[in-house]
Amino acid sequence: MSARGDDGIIQAVDIDALTFGVAVQWHPEESPDDLRLFEALVAAATR
Protein backbone atom coordinates (compact mmCIF):
# COMPACT_ATOMS: atom_id res chain seq x y z
CA MET A 1 0.00 0.00 0.00
CA SER A 2 1.42 3.37 -1.03
CA ALA A 3 -1.34 5.86 -0.33
CA ARG A 4 -4.56 6.14 1.66
CA GLY A 5 -7.25 8.79 1.45
CA ASP A 6 -8.38 10.78 4.46
CA ASP A 7 -11.11 8.16 4.96
CA GLY A 8 -8.51 5.34 5.20
CA ILE A 9 -9.38 3.78 1.84
CA ILE A 10 -6.35 2.57 -0.12
CA GLN A 11 -5.81 4.86 -3.10
CA ALA A 12 -2.53 3.55 -4.56
CA VAL A 13 -0.24 0.52 -4.43
CA ASP A 14 3.23 -0.20 -5.76
CA ILE A 15 3.85 -3.65 -7.19
CA ASP A 16 7.45 -4.37 -6.25
CA ALA A 17 7.73 -7.54 -8.36
CA LEU A 18 7.45 -5.46 -11.55
CA THR A 19 9.87 -2.97 -13.08
CA PHE A 20 7.07 -0.41 -13.11
CA GLY A 21 3.97 -1.56 -11.32
CA VAL A 22 1.58 1.04 -9.93
CA ALA A 23 -2.17 0.93 -9.39
CA VAL A 24 -4.18 4.03 -8.52
CA GLN A 25 -7.79 4.57 -7.48
CA TRP A 26 -8.21 8.05 -8.93
CA HIS A 27 -7.83 9.90 -12.24
CA PRO A 28 -4.30 11.39 -12.23
CA GLU A 29 -4.98 13.06 -15.59
CA GLU A 30 -7.41 15.37 -13.80
CA SER A 31 -4.53 17.00 -11.88
CA PRO A 32 -2.33 18.69 -14.49
CA ASP A 33 -0.37 20.40 -11.70
CA ASP A 34 1.05 17.07 -10.49
CA LEU A 35 2.66 15.04 -13.26
CA ARG A 36 4.82 12.75 -11.08
CA LEU A 37 2.95 9.58 -12.05
CA PHE A 38 3.24 10.31 -15.77
CA GLU A 39 6.89 11.35 -15.43
CA ALA A 40 7.67 8.07 -13.65
CA LEU A 41 5.91 6.11 -16.39
CA VAL A 42 7.88 7.86 -19.13
CA ALA A 43 11.15 7.36 -17.23
CA ALA A 44 10.43 3.65 -16.78
CA ALA A 45 9.53 3.27 -20.46
CA THR A 46 12.70 5.07 -21.49
CA ARG A 47 14.83 2.66 -19.44
Number of C-alpha atoms within 10 A of each C-alpha: 10 12 14 13 10 8 6 8 10 14 15 16 15 14 13 9 7 8 10 13 12 14 12 14 13 9 7 14 11 8 8 8 8 11 11 11 13 12 11 12 13 11 11 12 10 7 6
